């Protein structure tokens, strides 16, 4: 899963994406029903998490940092998504997933580590949830490419439509690198798992300006397995990515 331990002090700080806070707070104020969901019995875990960030409730706590918060709690034999503030979902609907177990949440995720597929990954996640102890913070990163700079993307369909309609000569303006920084920690009182997600989105052409980044990206893009490409729905972006990689000066003309 690519998790590594980090210092607890580095859990939410430094917050590298504070520029996104006005958009996040506007979503919470105007479209709360789209970005906040809770299940019965999750109040104690919500309060424990809110207290960690100096807030009275979970939505207020989430408005203080760019990171989104998801709370997983064990109910019976399953770990369920019991509450969440999710203002920057990566093609993922909170309404469709609140109250659902790990096996559902990771059902579509391709697993490159064994024949059990996504349920093999779900089983490893459950074992990790059981084993992690309070005071330990784990971190991982993943990435994708999307057609535009939007952060609130519960559906990928509008971005795919945009990609299909955009000429390859406009690839530099279209393609954006979306990186998720995820952390996991266990709350000491309730035993709930807190899963945080911080999204950074930058033009892919700007990332290419970093020494070695173009070659590293080209290797990662070419090396991605077919089932990963299908899962991330990269098909409509292939022509744009190849155009940008093969024409370093395109960004200067856009």
ABEGO torsion letter per residue (X at the ends): XGBBBBBAAAAAOBBAAAAAAAAAAAAAAAAAAAABBBBBGAAAAAAAAAAAAGBABAAAAAAABABBBBBBBBBEABBBBABBBBABBBGBBAAAABGBBAAAAAAABBBAAEAAEAAAAAAAAAAAAAABBBGBBBBBBBBBBBBEABABBABAAAAAAAAAABBAAAAAAABBBBBBBBBBBBBAAAGBBBBBBBBBBBBAAAAAABBGAAAAAAAAAAABBAAAAAAAGAAAAAAAAAAAAABAAAAAAX
